[in-house]
């Protein structure tokens, strides 16, 4: 069963305050799965946010500098604002709030850049390759994530995302899901 956007905000906030990387990854999986079934920009944004937060929480270097604590506090407040906006069905405010979260995380990564691709760009590629592996067309996965098709194919091939996908669905299961979506 899909979580509401407000419930998702609450779960992310709880995992963030507890520095629970495992819970953050579970929320990410749910958001990516929901994005695969029916795309909504706020759900996709939460998939990005949870992926990046899981990476940040798992890297002690961000917290040694003290900037990680500042980020956790700022994102926690924004998550509460996002929860309120979701409850009010104010999607413009929710999207704006999510944008602020992503910007603050990207800024943190820019200050301590260690790789050619930033953490947000890597998150987009990872989520797009997961969507592609779950049956979304290359063009749609690329468009949803704002990722280049060539980069996406290269990333999906290098990570062997198709081979790692646990959930294999039969034709009957796929048809059942389609009937649920269109009914």
ABEGO torsion letter per residue (X at the ends): XBBBAAAAAAAAAAAAAAGBAAAAAAAAAAAAAAAAABBBAAAAAAAAAAAAAAAAAABAAAAAAGAAAAAAAAAAAAAAAAAAAAAAGBAAAAAAAAAAAAAAAAAAAAABBABABBAAAAAAAAAAAAAAAAGBBAAAAAAAAGBBAAAAAAAAAAAGAAAABABBBBAAAAAAAAAAAAX
